[in-house]
Amino acid sequence: MKFAINDFFGVDYEAQKRESIRAKQPSHNYVIQYIANKLNDLEKEIEVRKTVIRQIKQLKQLRVESDYHDIEIGFERSTKALSYANNIRSYVTANFNL
């Protein structure tokens, strides 16, 4: 996602880091919010926007649970995470000309 912001929107990595610090947000939250705002500008279909943003947030939540909590991420949840990641990657690649 940081690559998409850099490549498609022209916001380099240092600028992303500075903006994240300025906004007092963890970098992952900054990236999610940035992409969500851009989707609101670029994507005409409201359901597509909602789906992509929801999947990004759910994927982040799964990552947080697996990294920081003593929660087992079983086959079903890991398959769901892989599906979200593939959907997001496909959407970003197709719509952000990457």
N, C-alpha and C positions, 0 to 999 in steps of 0.2 A: 504494500500500500504506500509506503514511503517512496518507493521507486515511482509509482504512478503519479504521486504529487510532484515529485521532482521532474519527471520526464514530460508529463502531459500539461501540468499547470505551471511549470517553471519555478517552483519553490525549492531551492536547493536544501540539502540535508541540514546545513548549519542554520539556515533561516527557519526550518521546521523546528529545530531544537530550541532556538531563541524564542520563537512564538509559543512553544509549549511551556517554557519556563515563565515567560511573561504572563501567560494565561493561568499559571499555577496549576497546570494539568500534567498528569503523567503523559509521556509521549504517545502511548497507545490510545489514550482517550482523545488527545489532540488529533491524531490521524483519523480516528473514527468520526469525530465531529467535523473535520475538514471535508472528508469524503461525503458525509451526510449533507452538508451544506451545498457542496457542488452538485450532488445528485438532485437536490431540490431545484437547482438552476438548470441542469442539463436534461434530466429525464422527464418527459411529458407524462408518462403513465404513472399515476400515483401508486398503483399496486406494485409496480416493478420497484419503485423507490422504496416503498415500505418493506418489501421482501428482501431486497439487497441489504438495507440498513439493519433489519431484524437479524438476518443471517450473520452479518459482521458482528453484531453485539452478542449473539448466541455463541459464535465461535470464540470470541474473546472470553466469555464466561466459562466455557469448557476449558480453555487454556488456563485461566486463573484457578479453577477447581483442581485441575490436574497438577499444576505447579505448586500451589500454596496450601492446599487442604488435603486432608487424609481421606480422599474420596477416590474410589476405584472408578476408572473410566473403562467400562466394559465394551464388548464388541459393538453393541447397538449404538452406544453414544459415540464411539470412535468412528463408526461408519457414518453417522450423522455429521460429525465434524468434517470428515473427508468430503462428504457431499457438499456441505456449505462452502468449504474451501474451493472445491472445483467450480461451483456455481459462481462464487465471487470472482475467481480468477478469470473465468470465461466472460463474465459481464465486463470486468475492467479491461480485459484485452480487446474485446469487441468494440467497446464504447469509448475508450480512452486512446484508441489507435496505438496500442503498445504491441 
